[in-house]
């Protein structure tokens, strides 16, 4: 309050203040200085002497609403209680107030002082025995709003009255964000921890929102100032995370073609199991799936794959069947539930491999199954192991292949070998040795079989059966084959240039006859080496693994037109069968060493070999006996009428220079028969 400049008016006002000293409170406003420090403005000593002083400051938010008012103000020079504090408590409280806007501000009379000055009776009655707050109309130019029905601008004095009324009602308490976050967060966690299933979760969400709304309404009714925005943010944050999870579940963990969970979901679900080691990973490999799907529309493809999944689910409808997007399907089984897991899966495979009907079309379905039930491996490694096991399984003789112990099966699953193999391939440290083949009747060397050799710096010589399988598993079989073909064909050319028998047999896996890349590879190797195609024999290993005989026949006929001939390797065991011999244009039949090595002491083996030789002769094929280890076996084969033979009794695998020297010695000395 400041002097007006009219001494008579100022004196009269001072006298009136003195007469009402116990009933009047003077207010000092608060302003910000140039450094934005809050300062309590000084009042006139003439008016304030001996009077009660209060301070008034209103801090609206960006919308103009005032949600809290301090109980007292200090600027370092002086300290005064807030106006509302003096009105309600005589300035005694030290706690801030949070105005209760349930107070009906329309019931607070607002009277212009000019009405009182004119002696307006109604105005005088309105203030009779009331606490009156006198507030200048231009005192505070900030736009202040009260959240009432009109949301209109109000004076700062009205806000002080609402705050005082709130204090007198003993309302206006503040419920902080930490309390609401804890309460509603705990409510959400309890609800989701108890219920299961999508419908129940939706019910929990609905109840949670209803509780939030109810708490908001109740707090407004009780005049509580509650911070619900953080709790609402918590709910929104959870809803966002849940939406992301559902999106990932639908898209990241779902194969787009079959709409089945993919192998990323399989890995996730396996990691979530409490006892991971108790579960076996089962992977079914569907043969020729790409060729079948190529004949179907998109909806028919999904229908076909869904039928495959349904059949794999026959053993236990609680299983989730996963699809990798290609030819592999997988699921988890608790191994202890099946005392004979292999028999169970063989039965499941037999049922699942029945023909599938799609859009009135009957489509064949065949599969092999791989299982990993090893321990102490990561889920990703176990899934890869199960896939490799499915690849190793054979429809004809071992449709279910189970890996039970990773450590004990290191001969097949030695992953440390893989890194060394990668280095050996990169550094061209895999070579060949040549094992001579002879005409059994004359003993003349007519050529040799090229055998892959790898001498590792740490482990010495590694078995071809072992590292070739590793190449297949890591996708580098083509690279290995290309190198071995180049070395074999170059050896043939070198023999021919020296006037020696140049026939060389090179091994190629049957799985490479899936498309014409192998034909391109062989033709390129021939062109680069300069070898004569008529000198080359391609030995097809594990012919039972040929998936499409029509494609394989096209490849063999294409290469055969150039003069290359083909041999069926290891005939007589399950990896080389009559089906392949009947359907493909072979020139030569190689009798497996298992039967040849038993000729001297096993009548059954002798009978089998005799029949194989008869079969070979009847089909117009050249017979080659592998594994001739002694002279007695060699003589038996001669007497049976065998064509060609090889084995340690004849010669061990040797380098190209040594083979050339052996051939020259036989030629120059006229050697005709071994033994």
C-alpha positions in Angstrom: 0.0 0.0 0.0 1.4 3.4 -1.0 0.6 7.0 -0.3 -2.0 8.6 -2.7 -0.5 12.1 -2.6 -3.7 13.5 -0.9 -2.7 14.0 2.7 -6.3 14.2 4.0 -7.3 11.0 2.3 -4.1 9.2 3.5 -4.7 10.4 7.1 -8.3 9.2 7.1 -7.3 5.8 5.7 -4.6 5.6 8.4 -7.1 6.3 11.1 -9.5 3.7 9.7 -6.7 1.1 9.7 -5.8 1.9 13.3 -9.4 1.4 14.4 -9.5 -2.0 12.7 -6.0 -3.1 13.5 -7.1 -6.6 14.6 -9.3 -7.1 11.6 -7.2 -5.7 8.7 -4.3 -7.4 7.0 -2.2 -5.5 4.5 -0.7 -7.4 1.5 2.6 -6.8 -0.2 2.9 -8.0 -3.8 5.9 -10.0 -5.0 7.7 -9.2 -8.2 10.7 -10.6 -10.2 13.8 -8.4 -10.5 16.0 -8.2 -13.6 17.8 -11.4 -12.5 14.4 -13.1 -12.0 14.9 -13.2 -8.3 11.6 -13.0 -6.3 11.4 -9.8 -4.3 8.7 -8.7 -1.8 7.8 -5.1 -2.7 8.2 -2.5 0.1 5.0 -0.9 1.4 4.4 2.6 2.9 5.7 2.8 6.5 2.9 5.4 7.1 0.2 2.8 6.5 2.0 -0.4 7.6 3.2 0.8 11.0 1.7 -1.5 13.7 -0.4 -3.5 11.1 -0.3 -7.2 10.2 1.4 -7.8 6.9 1.0 -10.7 4.4 2.5 -11.4 1.0 0.7 -12.4 -2.1 2.0 -14.2 -5.1 0.2 -16.4 -7.7 2.2 -18.7 -10.0 -0.1 -19.9 -12.8 0.9 -22.7 -15.2 1.1 -22.2 -19.0 -2.6 -22.5 -19.2 -3.3 -19.9 -16.5 -4.3 -22.3 -13.8 -3.0 -22.2 -10.2 -2.5 -25.6 -8.6 -0.5 -24.7 -5.6 0.3 -21.7 -3.3 3.0 -21.4 -0.8 2.3 -20.8 2.9 4.9 -18.0 3.3 7.3 -15.9 1.2 10.8 -14.7 1.9 13.3 -12.8 -0.2 16.2 -12.9 2.2 15.4 -9.4 3.6 11.9 -10.2 5.0 9.4 -13.0 5.3 5.7 -12.8 5.4 2.9 -15.4 5.5 0.6 -15.8 2.4 -2.7 -14.0 2.3 -4.7 -17.3 2.4 -2.6 -18.5 5.4 -3.4 -15.4 7.4 -7.1 -15.6 6.6 -7.4 -19.3 7.5 -4.8 -19.9 10.2 -3.6 -16.5 11.2 -0.3 -17.3 9.4 0.5 -20.2 11.6 0.8 -23.1 9.0 4.0 -23.8 7.1 2.7 -26.1 4.5 1.7 -25.2 1.0 -2.0 -25.4 0.0 -3.4 -27.0 -3.2 -6.7 -25.1 -3.9 -9.8 -27.2 -3.9 -11.7 -26.1 -6.9 -14.8 -27.9 -5.8 -15.4 -24.6 -3.9 -18.2 -22.9 -5.8 -16.6 -19.6 -6.8 -19.9 -18.4 -8.1 -21.1 -18.1 -4.5 -18.3 -15.7 -3.7 -19.6 -12.1 -4.1 -17.5 -9.8 -6.1 -18.4 -6.2 -5.5 -17.0 -3.0 -7.0 -15.8 -0.6 -4.3 -17.7 2.2 -5.9 -21.0 0.4 -5.0 -19.9 0.5 -1.3 -18.9 4.1 -1.6 -22.4 5.0 -2.8 -23.9 3.2 0.1 -25.5 0.4 -2.0 -27.6 -1.6 0.5 -27.2 -4.9 -1.3 -23.5 -4.5 -1.5 -23.3 -3.6 2.2 -25.4 -6.6 3.2 -23.1 -8.9 1.1 -20.0 -8.0 3.1 -21.7 -7.8 6.5 -19.8 -10.0 9.0 -17.7 -11.5 6.2 -14.0 -11.7 5.5 -13.4 -9.3 2.7 -10.4 -9.4 0.3 -9.9 -6.0 -1.4 -8.0 -6.5 -4.7 -7.2 -3.8 -7.2 -8.5 -4.6 -10.7 -5.2 -3.7 -12.3 -3.0 -5.2 -9.6 -2.1 -8.4 -11.5 -2.3 -8.4 -15.2 -1.6 -12.1 -15.7 -4.4 -14.2 -17.1 -5.5 -16.4 -14.2 -8.2 -19.0 -14.7 -10.2 -21.1 -12.3 -11.3 -24.6 -13.5 -14.9 -24.0 -13.0 -17.8 -24.4 -15.5 -16.8 -21.2 -17.4 -13.0 -21.4 -17.3 -13.0 -17.6 -17.4 -10.3 -15.2 -16.1 -10.5 -14.4 -12.4 -8.6 -12.1 -10.0 -5.7 -13.3 -7.9 -7.8 -12.4 -4.9 -10.4 -15.0 -5.7 -7.7 -17.7 -5.9 -6.6 -16.6 -2.4 -10.1 -16.9 -1.1 -10.4 -20.4 -2.7 -7.1 -21.4 -1.0 -8.3 -20.1 2.4 -11.6 -21.9 2.1 -9.7 -25.1 1.2 -7.6 -24.7 4.3 -10.7 -24.2 6.5 -12.3 -27.3 5.0 -9.1 -29.2 5.8 -8.9 -30.4 2.2 -6.4 -29.5 -0.5 -4.0 -32.3 0.4 -1.4 -33.3 -2.2 -1.1 -36.9 -3.4 2.3 -37.0 -5.2 3.2 -38.9 -8.4 5.4 -41.4 -6.5 2.3 -42.6 -4.6 0.1 -42.9 -7.7 2.8 -44.6 -9.8 3.4 -47.1 -7.0 -0.3 -47.7 -6.5 -1.4 -48.1 -10.1 1.8 -49.8 -11.1 1.3 -52.4 -8.4 -2.3 -52.8 -9.4 -1.3 -53.5 -13.0 1.5 -55.9 -12.0 -0.9 -57.8 -9.6 -3.6 -58.1 -12.2 -1.3 -59.3 -15.0 0.5 -61.6 -12.6 -2.6 -63.4 -11.6 -4.5 -63.7 -14.9 -3.7 -65.7 -18.0 -5.1 -65.4 -21.5 -5.9 -62.5 -23.8 -9.5 -62.0 -22.6 -8.5 -61.9 -19.0 -5.7 -59.4 -19.8 -8.2 -57.2 -21.6 -10.5 -57.3 -18.5 -7.5 -56.2 -16.3 -6.8 -53.3 -18.6 -10.4 -52.2 -18.4 -10.5 -52.4 -14.7 -7.2 -50.5 -14.4 -8.6 -47.6 -16.6 -11.8 -47.7 -14.6 -9.8 -47.5 -11.3 -7.9 -44.5 -12.7 -11.1 -42.6 -13.6 -12.7 -43.5 -10.3 -9.7 -42.2 -8.4 -9.7 -39.0 -10.4 -13.4 -38.4 -9.7 -13.1 -39.3 -6.0 -10.1 -37.1 -5.5 -11.9 -34.2 -7.0 -14.9 -34.8 -4.7 -12.6 -34.9 -1.7 -10.7 -31.9 -2.7 -7.4 -33.7 -3.1 -4.7 -32.5 -5.5 -3.6 -35.7 -7.2 -0.8 -36.1 -9.8 -2.3 -38.7 -12.1 -0.3 -37.8 -15.3 2.6 -40.0 -14.3 0.3 -42.9 -13.6 -1.4 -42.3 -17.0 2.1 -42.2 -18.6 2.9 -45.5 -16.9 -0.2 -47.0 -18.4 0.5 -45.5 -21.8 4.1 -46.7 -21.7 3.0 -50.3 -20.8 0.4 -50.2 -23.6 3.1 -49.1 -26.0 5.5 -51.9 -24.9 2.6 -54.4 -25.2 1.7 -53.1 -28.7 5.4 -53.5 -29.7 5.5 -57.0 -28.3 2.3 -58.0 -30.1 3.6 -56.5 -33.3 6.9 -58.4 -33.0 4.9 -61.5 -32.1 2.8 -61.1 -35.2 5.6 -60.0 -37.6 9.1 -60.7 -36.3 8.3 -64.1 -34.7 5.8 -65.2 -37.4 6.7 -66.7 -40.8 4.9 -64.5 -43.3 4.1 -67.4 -45.7 2.8 -70.1 -43.4 1.7 -67.7 -40.6 3.3 -70.1 -38.1 5.8 -69.1 -35.4 9.3 -69.0 -36.9 12.6 -70.4 -35.6 13.4 -67.1 -33.9 10.2 -67.8 -31.8 11.5 -71.4 -31.2 14.7 -70.0 -29.8 12.9 -67.5 -27.7 10.5 -70.1 -26.3 13.3 -72.5 -25.6 15.2 -69.8 -23.6 12.1 -69.2 -21.5 11.9 -72.8 -20.3 13.0 -73.3 -16.7 14.6 -76.7 -17.5 16.0 -76.2 -21.0 18.0 -79.5 -20.9 14.7 -81.5 -20.3 13.5 -80.6 -23.8 14.5 -82.2 -27.1 14.4 -80.0 -30.2 12.7 -81.9 -33.1 13.2 -80.6 -36.7 11.3 -82.1 -39.6 12.8 -81.6 -43.1 10.2 -81.8 -45.8 11.7 -83.2 -49.0 11.2 -81.3 -52.2 9.0 -78.7 -50.5 10.1 -75.8 -52.8 9.1 -77.8 -55.9 5.7 -78.6 -54.4 5.1 -75.0 -53.3 6.0 -73.7 -56.8 2.9 -75.4 -58.1 0.5 -73.8 -55.6 -1.0 -70.4 -55.1 -0.2 -68.4 -52.0 -3.3 -69.5 -50.1 -2.7 -73.1 -51.2 0.9 -72.9 -50.0 -0.3 -71.8 -46.5 -2.9 -74.5 -46.5 -0.3 -77.2 -47.4 2.1 -76.0 -44.7 -0.7 -75.8 -42.1 -1.5 -79.4 -42.8 2.1 -80.3 -42.3 2.1 -78.5 -39.0 -1.2 -80.1 -37.9 0.2 -83.6 -38.6 3.4 -82.9 -36.6 1.1 -81.8 -33.8 -0.7 -85.2 -33.7 1.6 -86.5 -31.0 0.7 -83.8 -28.6 -1.8 -81.1 -29.3 -0.1 -78.8 -26.8 3.0 -78.6 -29.0 3.7 -75.3 -30.9 4.9 -76.1 -34.4 7.4 -73.6 -35.8 8.4 -73.0 -39.4 11.7 -71.5 -40.6 10.2 -70.2 -43.9 11.8 -73.0 -45.9 11.7 -76.7 -45.7 12.2 -77.1 -41.9 9.5 -77.4 -39.2 10.3 -77.7 -35.6 8.8 -78.3 -32.1 9.8 -79.1 -28.6 9.1 -82.2 -26.7 9.8 -83.1 -23.1 12.0 -86.2 -23.6 11.0 -87.8 -20.3 7.5 -88.1 -21.5 8.6 -90.6 -24.2 10.7 -93.6 -23.0 11.4 -94.5 -26.6 11.6 -91.1 -28.3 12.9 -92.5 -31.6 10.1 -95.0 -32.0 7.6 -92.3 -31.2 9.0 -89.9 -33.8 9.2 -92.7 -36.4 5.5 -93.4 -35.8 4.7 -89.7 -36.0 6.7 -89.4 -39.3 4.9 -92.4 -40.8 1.5 -90.7 -40.1 2.7 -87.2 -41.1 4.1 -88.5 -44.4 0.8 -89.4 -45.9 -0.3 -87.6 -49.0 -1.8 -84.1 -48.5 -5.0 -82.9 -50.2 -5.0 -79.2 -51.3 -7.8 -77.8 -53.5 -8.8 -81.3 -54.6 -5.2 -82.1 -55.5 -3.2 -84.9 -53.9 0.4 -84.0 -53.1 3.1 -86.3 -51.8 4.7 -85.5 -48.5 7.9 -87.1 -47.3 10.2 -86.0 -44.5 13.2 -86.8 -42.3 13.5 -85.9 -38.7 16.5 -84.6 -36.7 16.6 -84.3 -32.9 18.9 -82.6 -30.6 18.8 -83.7 -27.0 22.3 -82.7 -26.0 23.3 -80.6 -23.0 25.5 -77.6 -22.3 24.8 -75.9 -25.6 23.1 -72.6 -26.3 19.5 -72.8 -27.8 20.8 -71.5 -31.2 23.5 -74.2 -31.3 20.9 -76.9 -30.4 18.5 -75.7 -33.2 21.4 -75.7 -35.7 22.3 -79.2 -34.5 18.8 -80.5 -34.9 18.7 -79.0 -38.5 22.0 -80.7 -39.3 20.6 -84.0 -37.9 17.5 -83.7 -40.1 19.9 -83.2 -43.1 21.8 -86.3 -42.1 18.7 -88.4 -41.7 17.8 -90.6 -44.7 14.3 -91.4 -45.8 15.3 -94.9 -46.9 17.3 -96.2 -43.9 17.5 -93.7 -41.1 14.5 -91.3 -41.2 15.0 -90.2 -37.6 18.5 -89.1 -36.5 19.0 -88.1 -32.8 21.9 -86.3 -31.3 22.0 -87.1 -27.6 25.4 -86.1 -26.4 27.4 -83.3 -28.0 30.7 -84.2 -26.2 30.5 -87.9 -27.0 29.6 -87.2 -30.6 32.6 -85.0 -31.3 33.7 -87.1 -34.3 30.7 -85.8 -36.2 29.9 -82.6 -34.4 33.4 -81.1 -33.7 32.8 -77.4 -34.2 36.4 -76.6 -33.5 37.2 -78.5 -36.6 35.1 -76.1 -38.6 37.3 -73.0 -38.0 40.4 -75.0 -39.1 38.6 -76.3 -42.1 37.6 -72.8 -43.1 41.3 -71.7 -42.9 42.4 -74.8 -44.9 40.0 -74.0 -47.7 41.1 -70.4 -47.8 44.8 -71.3 -47.9 44.3 -74.2 -50.4 45.8 -76.8 -48.0 43.4 -79.6 -49.1 44.9 -81.8 -51.7 44.4 -85.2 -53.4 46.1 -88.6 -53.4 45.5 -91.1 -56.2 44.8 -94.8 -55.5 45.5 -97.0 -58.5 42.8 -99.1 -60.1 43.7 -102.3 -62.0 42.1 -104.7 -64.4 41.6 -107.8 -62.2 42.3 -110.3 -65.0 45.5 -108.7 -66.3 46.7 -106.7 -63.3 47.3 -103.7 -65.6 46.8 -100.2 -64.0 44.1 -98.5 -66.0 43.7 -95.3 -63.8 43.2 -94.1 -60.3 40.6 -92.7 -57.9 41.3 -89.2 -56.6 40.9 -89.1 -52.8 40.7 -85.9 -50.8 43.4 -85.4 -48.2 43.8 -82.8 -45.5 46.7 -82.7 -43.1 45.9 -80.4 -40.2 48.8 -78.8 -38.4 47.5 -79.8 -34.9 45.7 -83.1 -35.6 47.6 -84.5 -38.6 45.6 -86.3 -41.3 41.8 -85.8 -41.1 39.5 -88.4 -42.5 37.7 -87.2 -45.6 34.4 -88.5 -44.3 34.7 -86.1 -41.4 35.8 -82.9 -43.1 33.6 -83.3 -46.2 30.6 -83.5 -43.9 31.7 -80.3 -42.2 32.0 -78.6 -45.6 28.4 -79.7 -46.3 27.2 -78.4 -43.0 28.8 -74.9 -43.3 27.8 -74.5 -47.0 31.3 -74.8 -48.5 30.9 -78.2 -50.2 30.8 -76.5 -53.6 34.1 -74.8 -52.9 35.7 -78.0 -51.8 34.3 -79.9 -54.8 35.6 -77.3 -57.2 39.1 -77.5 -55.8 39.1 -81.3 -55.8 37.8 -81.5 -59.4 40.5 -79.1 -60.6 43.2 -81.2 -59.0 41.8 -84.4 -60.3 41.4 -83.2 -63.8 44.8 -81.7 -63.8 46.3 -85.0 -62.7 44.4 -86.8 -65.6 45.9 -84.3 -68.1 49.4 -84.8 -66.7 49.1 -88.6 -67.0 47.9 -88.3 -70.6 50.7 -85.9 -71.5 53.2 -88.5 -70.3 51.6 -91.3 -72.3 50.2 -93.0 -69.2 46.7 -94.3 -68.5 44.8 -91.1 -67.8 41.5 -92.4 -66.4 40.8 -90.6 -63.1 37.7 -91.0 -60.9 36.5 -87.9 -58.9 33.9 -88.0 -56.1 30.9 -85.7 -56.1 28.2 -85.8 -53.5 24.7 -86.7 -54.6 23.2 -83.7 -52.9 25.0 -81.5 -55.5 22.9 -82.9 -58.3 20.0 -80.7 -57.2 20.6 -78.2 -60.0 22.9 -77.6 -62.9 25.5 -75.7 -60.9 27.4 -78.9 -60.5 27.4 -79.4 -64.3 28.7 -75.9 -64.8 31.4 -76.5 -62.2 32.6 -79.7 -63.9 32.6 -78.2 -67.4 34.6 -75.2 -66.1 37.1 -77.5 -64.4 37.5 -79.4 -67.6 38.1 -76.3 -69.6 40.6 -74.9 -67.2 42.6 -78.2 -66.8 42.6 -79.2 -70.4 41.7 -82.8 -69.5 39.9 -85.2 -71.9 36.3 -85.8 -70.8 36.6 -89.4 -71.9 39.3 -89.9 -69.2 37.0 -88.7 -66.4 34.7 -90.8 -64.2 32.4 -89.0 -61.7 31.7 -91.1 -58.7 28.3 -90.2 -57.3 28.5 -90.8 -53.5 25.5 -91.4 -51.3 23.1 -91.6 -54.2 20.2 -92.3 -51.9 20.3 -88.5 -51.1 19.3 -87.5 -54.6 16.0 -85.6 -54.1 14.9 -85.1 -57.7 15.9 -87.9 -60.1 14.6 -86.0 -63.2 17.0 -83.1 -62.5 19.9 -85.5 -61.7 19.3 -87.4 -64.9 19.3 -84.1 -67.0 22.7 -83.2 -65.4 24.2 -86.6 -66.1 23.0 -86.7 -69.7 24.3 -83.1 -70.3 27.8 -84.1 -69.0 27.6 -87.5 -70.7 27.3 -85.8 -74.1 30.8 -84.5 -73.6 32.2 -87.9 -72.8 32.2 -87.9 -69.0 31.0 -91.2 -67.4 29.4 -91.8 -64.0 29.9 -94.4 -61.3 27.6 -95.3 -58.5 29.8 -95.4 -55.4 29.5 -97.8 -52.4 26.9 -99.9 -54.0 25.3 -102.5 -51.7 24.9 -100.3 -48.7 21.9 -98.1 -47.9 23.5 -94.9 -49.2 23.5 -96.3 -52.7 20.4 -98.2 -53.8 18.8 -99.9 -56.7 16.4 -97.0 -57.2 19.3 -94.7 -58.3 20.9 -97.5 -60.4 17.6 -98.0 -62.2 16.8 -94.4 -62.8 20.1 -92.8 -63.7 22.6 -93.5 -66.6 25.5 -95.0 -64.7 28.6 -96.5 -66.5 30.2 -98.2 -63.6 29.2 -99.9 -60.3 31.5 -99.9 -57.3 31.0 -102.7 -54.8 31.4 -101.5 -51.3 34.4 -102.6 -49.2 32.1 -104.0 -46.5 31.3 -107.0 -48.7 34.7 -107.2 -50.5 36.7 -107.4 -47.2 34.6 -110.3 -46.0 34.9 -112.5 -49.1 37.4 -114.9 -47.6 35.5 -115.9 -44.5 31.8 -115.1 -45.1 29.6 -117.1 -47.4 26.9 -114.5 -47.4 29.3 -111.7 -48.5 30.5 -113.9 -51.3 27.0 -114.6 -52.5 26.1 -110.9 -52.4 29.3 -110.0 -54.4 28.6 -112.7 -57.0 25.1 -111.3 -57.5 26.4 -107.7 -57.7 28.8 -108.8 -60.4 26.1 -110.6 -62.2 23.8 -107.5 -61.9 26.6 -105.3 -63.2 27.3 -107.6 -66.2 23.6 -107.9 -67.0 23.2 -104.1 -67.0 26.3 -103.6 -69.2 28.2 -101.8 -66.4 31.8 -102.0 -65.4 32.3 -103.4 -61.9 34.9 -102.1 -59.5 35.6 -103.9 -56.2 36.8 -101.6 -53.4 38.8 -102.5 -50.3 40.9 -105.4 -51.7 43.2 -105.9 -48.7 44.9 -109.3 -49.4 45.9 -111.7 -52.3 43.2 -114.2 -51.4 40.5 -111.6 -51.9 42.1 -110.5 -55.1 42.1 -114.1 -56.4 38.5 -114.7 -55.5 37.4 -111.6 -57.4 39.4 -112.7 -60.5 37.7 -116.1 -60.3 34.3 -114.4 -60.0 34.9 -112.4 -63.2 35.2 -109.0 -61.7 36.3 -106.2 -64.0 38.4 -103.7 -61.9 39.6 -103.5 -58.4 41.5 -101.2 -55.9 42.7 -101.5 -52.3 45.8 -101.7 -50.1 46.8 -105.1 -51.5 47.2 -103.4 -54.9 48.5 -100.0 -53.9 48.0 -97.4 -51.3 46.8 -93.8 -52.2 49.9 -91.9 -53.5 51.0 -88.6 -54.9 50.8 -87.9 -58.6 54.6 -88.3 -59.2 54.7 -91.6 -57.4 51.7 -92.9 -59.4 53.4 -91.8 -62.6 56.5 -93.7 -61.6 54.5 -96.8 -60.7 52.8 -96.7 -64.1 56.1 -96.2 -66.0 57.6 -99.2 -64.1 54.7 -101.4 -65.1 54.8 -100.3 -68.7 58.5 -100.5 -69.1 58.9 -103.9 -67.3 55.8 -105.5 -68.9 54.1 -106.2 -65.5 50.7 -107.7 -66.2 49.4 -109.2 -62.9 49.6 -108.3 -59.3 50.1 -111.2 -56.9 
